[in-house]
């Protein structure tokens, strides 16, 4: 993908490091969300977010900023689902 979209190493680093940012951020909020909304609702939201962003990723690959934001959301959704 890097050759196809002409991503340099710096941009690749931003794209790859976006996922852990979302994942780590979700760790701060999961307990509060579960207490407020319940386990089933948080898990349903996590799976919905995770699935939607995974589906949209190939369509967003041509716009690096949007791809980075989607990777942050993917990490956030996956982090919510793992707790």
N, C-alpha and C positions, 0 to 999 in steps of 0.2 A: 504494500500500500504506500510505503514511503516514496518509492519511485514513481508510482502512478499519480500521486497527488503532489509530488515534489516537496515533501516535508524534509527540512534539514534536521540535524541531530537535536538541536535545541527544541524545536517544535515537537519532535517525537518524545522528548523528555517531559514536556508539559502535558502531552496527551496521556502518557503512561502514568505520570504522577497524579493525575486528576482523580483516578479511582480511589487511591488510599485516602485522599483528602475527604471525599464523601463518606467513605467507610468509617474513618475515625470520627468524623463529625456526628455520624448517626449514633455512635456509642455514648455520646453526651446526652442525647435526647430520648433514647429508647425507653428507659425506665419511666420517665415522665409520661411518655405517650401511652405506654401499657397501663399505667395506673389510671390515666384519664379516659382512654378509649377502649381498653380491654385488649387481650391478646389476639383474639380473632380479627378484630378490626385492623390492628397494626400489621398483622401478618398478611391480611388481604391487601392492604395498601402497599406493603413491601413487594408482594408478588406482582401486583398490578404495575407498580412503578418500574420494577426490574424488567418485566416482560415488555412493557411499552418502549422503554429506552433501548432495550436490546433489539427490538424490531426496527426502531427508527435509526439506529446507528449507521447502517450503510448509506442511508439517504442523507445523513448529516456530515459524512466524511469529507465532502468537498469544502466545507466551511469550518476551518480549524477552531475558531472561538466557540461555535455552537457545539462542535464535537467535544471539546473540553468540558463545556457545561453539561453535556449529556453524560459524559464519563463520571462527573461528580455526582450527578443524580443516580447513575447506576450504582456507584459505590454506596451512596446513602441508602438506596432501596435494599441492596444486598446486606448491608450492615444491620438494617432493621429486621430483616428476615432471619438473620443468624443468631439473634439473641433470644 
